[in-house]
């Protein structure tokens, strides 16, 4: 199943890189990665990965624990990208 994550994080150097490395370290390839700033202090990051429901939840919890992350929402996408 493909899962899409919507992340609100503090706009600090390296935040996007740390999230990408977290996924890479767990052998999850990014299917989609987008980022935009929300003013001077926040970023909105959207990413999609293919994962099992259990792994998708684990990843959500790991991203949520990151220092710069404020909020994480995840939803299932259709199988086709």
Backbone torsions as a table, in degrees:
resi	resn	phi	psi	omega
1	UNK	NA	147.9	177.6
2	UNK	-100.1	133.0	-179.7
3	UNK	-118.6	137.7	178.1
4	UNK	-110.8	128.4	180.0
5	UNK	-107.0	132.8	174.3
6	UNK	-113.5	116.1	-172.4
7	UNK	-120.7	133.6	170.0
8	UNK	-109.8	124.1	-176.8
9	UNK	-138.3	158.8	173.5
10	UNK	-65.0	141.4	-175.8
11	UNK	-83.3	75.3	178.9
12	UNK	-113.4	150.6	177.0
13	UNK	-60.2	131.5	175.6
14	UNK	93.7	-8.4	-178.3
15	UNK	-61.8	-48.9	-179.9
16	UNK	-62.2	-40.5	179.0
17	UNK	-63.4	-41.7	179.7
18	UNK	-64.9	-38.4	177.8
19	UNK	-65.1	-45.0	179.3
20	UNK	-62.4	-41.5	178.6
21	UNK	-65.9	-36.0	177.4
22	UNK	-59.2	-46.0	179.5
23	UNK	-67.2	-42.2	179.6
24	UNK	-61.5	-39.5	-178.8
25	UNK	-65.8	-20.0	177.9
26	UNK	-105.9	17.9	175.6
27	UNK	59.6	37.4	174.8
28	UNK	-109.7	118.1	178.7
29	UNK	-82.5	136.3	176.1
30	UNK	-73.9	126.3	175.8
31	UNK	-88.9	-39.3	178.5
32	UNK	-140.7	138.3	175.6
33	UNK	-142.2	121.3	178.7
34	UNK	-136.1	145.6	178.2
35	UNK	-144.5	141.1	174.0
36	UNK	-145.0	152.3	179.8
37	UNK	-85.5	147.9	175.3
38	UNK	-118.6	83.8	-174.4
39	UNK	78.2	-157.8	-177.3
40	UNK	-87.3	-19.9	-169.6
41	UNK	-109.9	-17.5	-174.6
42	UNK	-125.1	154.3	173.7
43	UNK	-126.0	147.3	172.5
44	UNK	-110.2	119.3	-177.7
45	UNK	-115.8	128.4	175.0
46	UNK	-117.0	132.3	176.1
47	UNK	-145.7	153.1	178.0
48	UNK	-128.4	140.1	176.8
49	UNK	-140.1	162.3	172.9
50	UNK	-99.4	126.4	-176.9
51	UNK	-158.0	165.1	170.8
52	UNK	-78.5	160.5	178.1
53	UNK	-56.8	-38.6	179.5
54	UNK	-65.8	-44.7	179.2
55	UNK	-67.1	-36.1	178.5
56	UNK	-60.5	-41.5	178.8
57	UNK	-69.3	-41.3	177.2
58	UNK	-59.3	-43.1	180.0
59	UNK	-65.1	-41.5	177.3
60	UNK	-57.9	-44.6	-179.8
61	UNK	-65.4	-40.7	179.0
62	UNK	-65.5	-41.6	177.7
63	UNK	-65.3	-41.5	-179.5
64	UNK	-60.7	-31.8	-178.5
65	UNK	-75.7	-14.9	-178.3
66	UNK	-64.4	143.3	-172.6
67	UNK	-58.0	-45.6	-174.2
68	UNK	-80.3	-9.3	-175.1
69	UNK	-83.0	131.3	179.6
70	UNK	-99.6	-43.4	-176.9
71	UNK	-150.2	145.3	176.7
72	UNK	-134.7	129.2	172.8
73	UNK	-123.4	143.7	-179.7
74	UNK	-132.1	142.5	175.8
75	UNK	-143.7	154.8	178.4
76	UNK	-80.0	140.6	173.8
77	UNK	-107.5	171.6	171.9
78	UNK	-67.9	156.1	-179.6
79	UNK	-59.5	-38.2	-177.2
80	UNK	-76.2	138.4	178.6
81	UNK	-104.9	NA	NA
